[in-house]
Amino acid sequence: MSKKTAKKYVYFFGSGKADGRGDMKDTLGGKGAGLAEMTNLRVPVPAGFTITTEACNEYFKSKKKYPLGMWEQVLANLKKIEKAMGMKFGDHTNPLLVSVRSGAKFSMPGMMDTVLNLGLNDTTIRAIIKKTKNDRFAYDAYRRFITMFGNIVMGVDRQKFERALEEIKERKGVHLDTDLTASDLKGVVDEFKAIYKRSTGETFPSDPYEQLKKAINAVFSSWFGDRAVKYRKLNNIPENLGTACNVQAMVFGNMGENSGTGVGFTRDPSTGQKKFFAECLINAQGEDVVAGIRTPLHINELEKRFPKAYNELDRIYKKLEKHYKDMLDIEFTVQEGKLYMLQTRIGKRTAASALKIAIDMVKEGLIDKKTAILRIDPQQIDQLLHPMIDPKAKISVIAKGLPASPGAAVGKVVFTADEAEKAAERGEKVILVRTETSPEDIGGMHAAQGILTARGGMTSHAAVVARGMGKCCVAGCGAININESQRYFTVNTFTLKEGDYLTLNGTTGEVILGEAPLITPELTGDF
């Protein structure tokens, strides 16, 4: 087969036009189809391209070799991104940086891997400092890139980078990442490169094309990663679907106080109430919100600081919901006051929320009754009978976090996903207590009765996954101090060790000492 007739493995989107469409999830994956659809709706989306699920499957069939013509199509479409964004990949004066993300047909929150700021090296960083006159931003982007590339592409333990960062913060006497100066972050970059070299035996790659190739391979390979395999088993997702790979021009929420990033649902995913349910962080990258590394701010903060971008966001989320005729989960970034949409997909929701949204959308004339009934998953109905704490019981509330996923749960405290899985096998009921959850914790989250996190918001990984599973979750409970190695946590004057009983109220966010009595609620209202 000549290269001219090679199969189409790469689909471009940008400048208001996309090769693909929203109904091409089989080929482009959920994320790629969403980006194509938003681009065609003339929503502001940074230019990019999607490598198809078929390319991923062919890659595995040919023992990890790209199918004929794929890499050439990648390079040709990279040129199109350069043209759309007015920048050049690997350039010494005006470099284009890209993100590389996976996206399977079915939404698998946090299951697959993302690399941001790809294209940075010791030359392009100088160009970015000169262009932005913001060396703090540039070194912050670089240290994040080394962490993600090291961890996701090369398998370096993320904790090595996290620990080094904490040590540097301690040395400098600061608490927050944002308190580190540009020269501190330059030191972080040097330390991270040294960790990379010690862990892999290789120098951090400076050729952007080599970086890109390795990142695409890592996205393809993550389809068979432990987390993804486990999630597919739990959710009966076939393994021959493959994942698509999205390469997209970077926009930055961490360019300073006039930038930010956020995640939102077009309606409340816990209650179904018709109000924009969103959180944001100022001067941050999107991963920070989803990963729960910092506990985010209410969306009102975005409205206060960037009224123009907020008004555009308000118009866009309503337009998207009307177009998709469903509640959506969206990700957005504001770069120096300008809004960009990075993702849209059908939002995960609790059963009570699904019921209310379906009924409201019929009343609003968005969907008909037949569609509404098909949207209620019969298996989710028993979630409506989530246990709740007996209102007559005397309880001792020791802390309050965010009510991230409703219901109540009682169990023994455990601190790792592995412990939760082992305890569940022994028939014990447990509460998984983590500083923040990550996709590796998926098995333990499934095994636990409820989840408590010290950091992260209502749109963090823990919250989204727990709501999808119908698990009770209290997130961002800043009052608790976890000592994972010694297996205990403290809150005010209380100390709870592994094996002590704890009760969570995911509807109010309350953390309760001991075993509170639970009751099964009556069905009311919309049901």
C-alpha positions as CSV (number, residue, x, y, z in Angstrom):
1,M,0.0,0.0,0.0
2,S,1.5,3.4,-0.9
3,K,1.6,6.2,1.6
4,K,-0.9,8.2,-0.5
5,T,-3.6,5.6,0.2
6,A,-2.6,5.0,3.8
7,K,-5.7,4.8,6.1
8,K,-6.7,8.0,7.9
9,Y,-5.4,7.6,11.4
10,V,-5.3,11.3,12.4
11,Y,-8.2,13.8,12.6
12,F,-7.5,17.5,13.0
13,F,-9.6,20.0,14.9
14,G,-9.0,23.8,15.2
15,S,-9.9,27.2,13.8
16,G,-13.7,26.5,13.9
17,K,-13.5,23.3,11.8
18,A,-12.9,19.6,12.6
19,D,-12.3,16.5,10.5
20,G,-14.4,14.5,13.0
21,R,-17.8,14.8,14.7
22,G,-19.4,14.1,18.1
23,D,-20.9,10.8,17.0
24,M,-17.5,9.3,16.1
25,K,-16.7,8.0,19.7
26,D,-15.7,4.5,18.3
27,T,-12.9,6.1,16.2
28,L,-12.0,9.2,18.2
29,G,-12.8,8.2,21.7
30,G,-15.1,10.2,24.0
31,K,-12.6,13.1,24.5
32,G,-11.7,13.4,20.8
33,A,-15.3,13.3,19.7
34,G,-16.2,16.0,22.2
35,L,-13.3,18.2,21.0
36,A,-14.4,17.8,17.4
37,E,-18.0,18.6,18.2
38,M,-17.1,21.7,20.3
39,T,-14.8,22.9,17.5
40,N,-17.6,22.5,14.9
41,L,-20.0,24.4,17.3
42,R,-17.4,27.3,17.1
43,V,-16.7,27.0,20.8
44,P,-13.1,28.3,21.6
45,V,-11.0,25.1,21.6
46,P,-7.2,25.1,21.2
47,A,-6.2,23.4,17.9
48,G,-5.1,19.8,18.0
49,F,-5.5,16.3,16.5
50,T,-6.8,12.9,17.5
51,I,-5.0,9.7,16.7
52,T,-7.7,7.0,16.3
53,T,-8.5,4.0,18.5
54,E,-7.8,1.9,15.4
55,A,-4.2,3.1,15.3
56,C,-3.9,2.0,19.0
57,N,-5.2,-1.5,18.2
58,E,-2.9,-1.8,15.1
59,Y,0.0,-0.7,17.3
60,F,-0.5,-3.7,19.6
61,K,-1.2,-6.1,16.8
62,S,2.2,-5.1,15.1
63,K,4.1,-5.6,18.4
64,K,4.2,-1.9,19.3
65,K,5.0,-0.5,15.8
66,Y,2.9,2.4,14.4
67,P,0.6,1.5,11.5
68,L,1.8,2.5,8.0
69,G,1.4,6.3,7.5
70,M,0.4,7.2,11.0
71,W,3.6,9.1,12.1
72,E,3.7,11.0,8.8
73,Q,0.0,12.0,9.4
74,V,1.0,13.1,13.0
75,L,3.7,15.4,11.6
76,A,1.5,16.8,8.9
77,N,-1.2,17.6,11.5
78,L,1.3,19.1,13.9
79,K,2.1,21.6,11.1
80,K,-1.7,22.4,11.0
81,I,-1.6,23.1,14.8
82,E,1.4,25.4,14.3
83,K,-0.4,27.3,11.6
84,A,-3.6,27.7,13.7
85,M,-1.8,28.8,16.9
86,G,0.9,30.9,15.1
87,M,3.8,29.0,16.9
88,K,6.3,26.3,16.0
89,F,7.0,23.0,17.8
90,G,10.6,22.9,19.2
91,D,11.2,26.5,17.9
92,H,13.9,28.6,19.5
93,T,11.9,31.9,19.5
94,N,8.2,31.0,19.5
95,P,7.8,27.4,20.7
96,L,4.5,25.5,20.6
97,L,3.9,23.2,23.6
98,V,1.3,20.4,23.5
99,S,-0.6,18.2,25.8
100,V,-0.9,14.5,25.1
101,R,-4.0,12.8,26.5
102,S,-5.8,9.5,26.1
103,G,-9.5,9.1,25.6
104,A,-11.4,5.9,25.2
105,K,-14.9,5.4,23.9
106,F,-16.3,5.2,27.4
107,S,-15.5,7.8,30.0
108,M,-13.0,6.3,32.4
109,P,-12.3,9.2,34.9
110,G,-8.6,9.4,35.7
111,M,-8.0,5.9,34.4
112,M,-5.8,7.0,31.5
113,D,-2.8,9.3,31.4
114,T,-2.1,12.9,30.5
115,V,1.2,14.6,29.8
116,L,1.1,18.4,29.8
117,N,3.7,21.0,28.6
118,L,5.4,18.6,26.1
119,G,8.0,20.3,23.9
120,L,9.8,22.0,26.8
121,N,13.6,21.7,27.0
122,D,16.5,23.9,28.0
123,T,16.3,25.9,24.8
124,T,12.5,26.3,24.4
125,I,12.2,27.4,28.1
126,R,14.5,30.4,27.4
127,A,12.2,31.4,24.5
128,I,9.1,31.1,26.7
129,I,10.8,33.2,29.5
130,K,11.7,35.9,26.9
131,K,8.2,35.8,25.3
132,T,6.1,35.8,28.6
133,K,8.6,37.7,30.7
134,N,7.5,35.3,33.4
135,D,10.3,33.0,34.4
136,R,8.3,31.6,37.4
137,F,5.6,30.4,35.1
138,A,8.1,28.8,32.7
139,Y,10.0,26.8,35.4
140,D,6.7,25.8,37.0
141,A,5.5,24.4,33.6
142,Y,8.9,22.6,33.2
143,R,8.9,20.9,36.6
144,R,5.3,19.7,36.0
145,F,6.3,18.3,32.6
146,I,9.3,16.4,34.0
147,T,7.1,14.9,36.7
148,M,4.4,13.8,34.3
149,F,6.8,12.5,31.6
150,G,8.9,10.7,34.2
151,N,5.9,9.1,35.9
152,I,3.6,8.3,33.0
153,V,6.0,7.7,30.2
154,M,8.9,6.2,32.0
155,G,7.3,4.8,35.1
156,V,9.2,6.8,37.7
157,D,7.4,6.7,41.1
158,R,5.6,10.1,41.4
159,Q,6.3,10.2,45.1
160,K,10.0,10.7,44.4
161,F,9.1,14.1,42.7
162,E,6.5,14.9,45.4
163,R,8.9,14.2,48.2
164,A,11.7,16.3,46.6
165,L,9.2,19.2,46.2
166,E,8.1,19.0,49.8
167,E,11.8,19.0,51.0
168,I,12.5,22.1,48.9
169,K,9.4,23.8,50.4
170,E,10.5,22.9,53.9
171,R,14.1,24.3,53.2
172,K,12.6,27.5,51.9
173,G,10.1,27.7,54.8
174,V,7.0,27.9,52.6
175,H,3.8,25.9,52.7
176,L,2.3,26.2,49.2
177,D,3.8,25.5,45.7
178,T,2.7,29.0,44.7
179,D,5.0,30.5,47.4
180,L,8.1,29.2,45.6
181,T,10.0,31.8,43.6
182,A,11.3,31.4,40.1
183,S,14.8,30.6,41.3
184,D,13.4,28.0,43.7
185,L,11.5,26.4,40.8
186,K,14.7,26.4,38.7
187,G,16.3,24.4,41.5
188,V,13.2,22.1,41.5
189,V,13.7,21.5,37.7
190,D,17.4,20.6,38.3
191,E,16.5,18.3,41.1
192,F,13.8,16.6,39.1
193,K,16.1,16.0,36.1
194,A,18.6,14.4,38.6
195,I,15.7,12.1,39.9
196,Y,14.8,11.2,36.3
197,K,18.4,10.3,35.5
198,R,18.9,8.2,38.7
199,S,15.6,6.4,38.1
200,T,15.8,5.7,34.4
201,G,19.5,5.7,33.7
202,E,18.9,8.2,30.9
203,T,19.2,12.0,30.6
204,F,15.8,13.7,30.3
205,P,15.0,13.8,26.5
206,S,15.6,17.3,24.9
207,D,14.3,16.4,21.4
208,P,10.6,17.4,21.3
209,Y,9.8,14.8,18.6
210,E,11.3,12.1,20.7
211,Q,9.2,13.4,23.7
212,L,6.1,13.3,21.5
213,K,6.7,9.7,20.2
214,K,7.3,8.4,23.8
215,A,4.2,10.1,25.1
216,I,2.0,8.7,22.3
217,N,3.4,5.2,23.1
218,A,2.6,5.7,26.8
219,V,-1.0,6.7,26.1
220,F,-1.5,3.6,23.9
221,S,0.2,1.4,26.5
222,S,-1.9,2.8,29.3
223,W,-4.9,1.0,27.7
224,F,-3.4,-2.2,29.2
225,G,-2.3,-0.5,32.5
226,D,-3.4,-2.1,35.8
227,R,-5.8,0.7,36.6
228,A,-7.5,0.7,33.2
229,V,-7.8,-3.1,33.2
230,K,-9.3,-3.1,36.7
231,Y,-11.8,-0.3,35.8
232,R,-12.9,-2.2,32.6
233,K,-13.5,-5.4,34.6
234,L,-15.6,-3.5,37.2
235,N,-17.6,-1.8,34.4
236,N,-17.8,-4.6,31.8
237,I,-16.0,-2.5,29.2
238,P,-14.5,-4.7,26.3
239,E,-10.8,-4.6,26.0
240,N,-10.6,-4.6,22.2
241,L,-11.9,-1.0,21.9
242,G,-8.4,0.6,22.3
243,T,-7.9,4.2,23.2
244,A,-7.5,7.3,21.1
245,C,-4.7,9.8,21.7
246,N,-5.3,13.6,21.7
247,V,-2.5,16.0,21.0
248,Q,-3.5,19.6,21.5
249,A,-1.9,23.0,21.8
250,M,-1.3,24.0,25.4
251,V,-3.1,26.9,27.0
252,F,-2.1,27.9,30.5
253,G,-4.1,28.5,33.6
254,N,-0.9,29.1,35.5
255,M,0.4,32.2,33.8
256,G,-0.3,34.4,36.8
257,E,-3.2,35.9,38.7
258,N,-5.1,36.7,35.5
259,S,-5.2,33.0,34.6
260,G,-7.0,30.0,36.0
261,T,-8.6,26.6,35.4
262,G,-11.8,24.9,36.3
263,V,-14.1,21.9,36.1
264,G,-17.9,22.1,36.1
265,F,-21.1,20.3,35.7
266,T,-24.0,22.0,33.9
267,R,-26.3,20.8,36.7
268,D,-25.6,19.6,40.3
269,P,-24.4,16.0,39.9
270,S,-25.5,15.0,43.4
271,T,-29.0,16.5,43.5
272,G,-29.8,17.3,39.9
273,Q,-30.6,20.9,40.7
274,K,-30.6,23.2,37.7
275,K,-27.6,25.4,38.6
276,F,-24.0,25.6,37.3
277,F,-21.9,23.4,39.6
278,A,-18.3,24.3,39.1
279,E,-15.0,24.9,40.9
280,C,-11.9,26.8,39.8
281,L,-8.3,27.5,40.9
282,I,-6.5,30.7,40.1
283,N,-2.9,30.5,38.7
284,A,-3.1,26.7,38.3
285,Q,-3.2,23.9,35.7
286,G,-6.3,21.8,35.2
287,E,-4.7,18.7,36.7
288,D,-4.6,20.5,40.1
289,V,-8.5,20.7,40.2
290,V,-9.1,17.1,39.2
291,A,-6.3,15.5,41.2
292,G,-7.5,17.2,44.3
293,I,-4.0,18.5,45.1
294,R,-5.3,21.9,46.1
295,T,-8.9,22.3,47.4
296,P,-10.5,24.6,44.8
297,L,-12.6,27.8,45.0
298,H,-16.3,28.2,44.2
299,I,-16.9,29.3,40.6
300,N,-18.1,32.8,42.0
301,E,-14.4,33.6,42.4
302,L,-13.9,33.3,38.6
303,E,-17.0,35.5,38.0
304,K,-15.5,38.1,40.4
305,R,-12.0,38.1,38.9
306,F,-12.7,37.5,35.2
307,P,-16.3,38.7,34.5
308,K,-15.8,38.6,30.7
309,A,-14.5,35.1,30.6
310,Y,-17.2,34.0,33.1
311,N,-20.0,35.4,31.0
312,E,-18.6,33.6,27.9
313,L,-18.4,30.3,30.0
314,D,-22.0,30.8,31.1
315,R,-23.2,31.2,27.5
316,I,-21.1,28.2,26.3
317,Y,-22.2,25.7,29.0
318,K,-25.8,26.5,28.3
319,K,-25.3,26.2,24.5
320,L,-23.5,22.8,25.0
321,E,-26.2,21.5,27.3
322,K,-28.9,22.5,24.8
323,H,-26.9,20.8,22.0
324,Y,-26.2,17.6,23.8
325,K,-29.6,17.6,25.6
326,D,-28.0,16.2,28.7
327,M,-26.0,17.2,31.9
328,L,-22.4,17.7,30.9
329,D,-19.0,17.7,32.7
330,I,-16.8,20.4,31.2
331,E,-13.1,21.5,31.7
332,F,-11.9,25.0,30.9
333,T,-8.9,27.2,31.2
334,V,-8.6,31.0,31.3
335,Q,-5.2,32.1,29.9
336,E,-4.6,35.8,30.6
337,G,-8.3,36.5,30.7
338,K,-9.2,34.5,27.6
339,L,-11.4,31.4,27.9
340,Y,-10.7,28.1,26.3
341,M,-12.8,24.9,26.5
342,L,-10.7,21.7,26.9
343,Q,-13.3,19.0,27.3
344,T,-17.0,18.1,27.4
345,R,-18.6,14.8,28.1
346,I,-21.8,13.5,29.5
347,G,-21.5,14.0,33.3
348,K,-21.5,11.2,35.9
349,R,-24.3,11.6,38.4
350,T,-26.0,10.0,41.3
351,A,-29.3,8.1,40.9
352,A,-31.3,10.9,42.6
353,S,-29.7,13.4,40.3
354,A,-30.3,11.3,37.2
355,L,-34.0,11.1,38.1
356,K,-34.4,14.9,38.7
357,I,-32.4,15.9,35.6
358,A,-34.5,13.5,33.4
359,I,-37.8,14.8,34.7
360,D,-36.7,18.5,34.5
361,M,-35.4,18.1,30.9
362,V,-38.8,16.6,29.9
363,K,-40.5,19.7,31.5
364,E,-38.1,22.0,29.7
365,G,-38.9,20.3,26.4
366,L,-35.3,19.2,25.8
367,I,-36.1,15.5,25.7
368,D,-39.2,13.3,25.5
369,K,-40.5,10.9,28.1
370,K,-39.2,7.8,26.4
371,T,-35.6,9.3,26.4
372,A,-36.0,10.2,30.1
373,I,-37.0,6.6,31.0
374,L,-34.0,5.2,29.1
375,R,-31.7,7.5,30.9
376,I,-32.4,6.0,34.3
377,D,-30.3,2.9,34.8
378,P,-32.3,0.3,36.7
379,Q,-29.2,-0.8,38.6
380,Q,-28.9,2.8,39.9
381,I,-32.4,2.9,41.3
382,D,-31.3,1.0,44.5
383,Q,-28.9,4.0,45.1
384,L,-32.1,6.0,45.8
385,L,-32.4,3.8,48.9
386,H,-28.9,4.9,50.0
387,P,-28.7,4.3,53.8
388,M,-28.9,7.4,55.9
389,I,-28.0,8.2,59.5
390,D,-31.0,7.7,61.8
391,P,-32.1,11.3,62.5
392,K,-33.0,10.3,66.1
393,A,-29.5,9.0,66.9
394,K,-27.1,11.0,69.1
395,I,-23.9,11.5,67.1
396,S,-20.5,13.0,67.7
397,V,-19.4,15.1,64.7
398,I,-15.7,15.6,64.8
399,A,-15.1,17.3,61.5
400,K,-16.8,18.6,58.4
401,G,-15.7,18.3,54.7
402,L,-17.4,18.7,51.4
403,P,-20.5,16.6,50.8
404,A,-19.0,15.1,47.6
405,S,-21.3,12.0,47.1
406,P,-24.4,11.4,49.1
407,G,-25.5,8.6,51.5
408,A,-24.0,7.4,54.8
409,A,-21.3,4.8,55.5
410,V,-20.0,3.1,58.6
411,G,-16.8,1.1,58.7
412,K,-13.3,0.5,60.1
413,V,-10.7,3.1,59.1
414,V,-8.1,1.9,56.5
415,F,-5.4,4.1,54.9
416,T,-4.6,2.3,51.6
417,A,-6.6,0.9,48.7
418,D,-4.8,-2.5,49.2
419,E,-6.0,-2.7,52.8
420,A,-9.5,-1.8,51.8
421,E,-9.5,-4.6,49.2
422,K,-8.1,-7.2,51.7
423,A,-10.6,-6.2,54.4
424,A,-13.5,-6.4,52.0
425,E,-12.4,-10.0,51.0
426,R,-12.5,-10.8,54.7
427,G,-16.1,-9.5,54.8
428,E,-15.2,-6.4,56.8
429,K,-16.8,-3.0,56.1
430,V,-14.2,-0.2,55.8
431,I,-13.9,3.5,55.3
432,L,-10.9,4.5,53.0
433,V,-9.1,7.5,54.4
434,R,-6.7,9.2,52.0
435,T,-5.0,12.6,51.6
436,E,-6.4,12.5,48.1
437,T,-7.3,9.6,45.9
438,S,-5.7,8.8,42.6
439,P,-6.7,6.4,39.8
440,E,-4.5,3.7,41.4
441,D,-7.0,3.6,44.3
442,I,-9.9,2.5,42.2
443,G,-10.1,-1.1,43.5
444,G,-10.0,0.1,47.2
445,M,-12.7,2.7,46.5
446,H,-14.9,0.0,45.0
447,A,-14.3,-2.2,48.1
448,A,-14.9,0.5,50.7
449,Q,-18.2,1.6,52.2
450,G,-17.2,5.2,52.0
451,I,-14.3,7.5,51.2
452,L,-12.8,10.4,53.2
453,T,-10.2,12.7,51.7
454,A,-8.2,15.6,53.3
455,R,-7.8,17.5,50.1
456,G,-9.7,18.0,46.9
457,G,-13.1,19.5,46.0
458,M,-16.5,18.5,44.7
459,T,-15.0,17.8,41.2
460,S,-11.9,15.9,42.3
461,H,-11.1,12.4,41.2
462,A,-12.5,11.0,44.5
463,A,-15.8,12.9,44.2
464,V,-16.4,12.0,40.5
465,V,-15.6,8.3,40.9
466,A,-17.5,7.9,44.1
467,R,-20.7,9.5,42.6
468,G,-20.4,7.2,39.6
469,M,-20.2,4.2,41.9
470,G,-22.9,5.4,44.2
471,K,-20.4,5.5,47.1
472,C,-20.7,7.9,50.0
473,C,-17.7,10.4,49.9
474,V,-16.6,13.3,52.0
475,A,-13.8,15.3,50.3
476,G,-11.5,18.2,51.2
477,C,-11.8,17.7,54.9
478,G,-8.9,20.0,55.8
479,A,-9.2,19.4,59.6
480,I,-7.8,15.9,59.4
481,N,-4.1,15.2,59.6
482,I,-3.2,11.8,58.2
483,N,-0.1,9.9,59.2
484,E,-0.1,7.1,56.6
485,S,3.1,5.4,57.6
486,Q,2.0,5.1,61.3
487,R,-1.6,4.3,60.3
488,Y,-3.6,7.0,62.2
489,F,-5.1,10.4,61.7
490,T,-5.8,13.2,64.1
491,V,-8.6,15.7,64.1
492,N,-8.8,18.4,66.8
493,T,-8.3,16.4,70.0
494,F,-9.2,13.0,68.5
495,T,-6.8,10.3,67.2
496,L,-8.3,7.5,65.1
497,K,-6.1,4.5,64.3
498,E,-6.5,1.8,61.6
499,G,-9.4,-0.4,62.6
500,D,-11.3,2.2,64.6
501,Y,-14.9,2.8,63.6
502,L,-15.9,5.9,61.7
503,T,-19.2,7.1,60.1
504,L,-19.4,9.4,57.1
505,N,-22.4,11.5,56.0
506,G,-21.8,12.2,52.3
507,T,-25.0,14.3,52.1
508,T,-23.9,16.8,54.7
509,G,-20.1,16.3,54.7
510,E,-20.0,15.3,58.4
511,V,-17.3,13.0,59.8
512,I,-18.7,11.2,62.9
513,L,-16.9,9.2,65.6
514,G,-17.8,5.5,66.0
515,E,-20.7,3.6,64.5
516,A,-23.8,5.7,64.0
517,P,-27.1,3.8,63.4
518,L,-28.2,3.8,59.8
519,I,-31.7,3.5,58.4
520,T,-33.1,3.0,54.8
521,P,-34.9,6.1,53.6
522,E,-38.4,6.3,52.0
523,L,-38.7,7.2,48.3
524,T,-40.1,10.7,47.9
525,G,-40.6,13.5,45.4
526,D,-39.5,12.8,41.8
527,F,-39.7,9.1,42.2
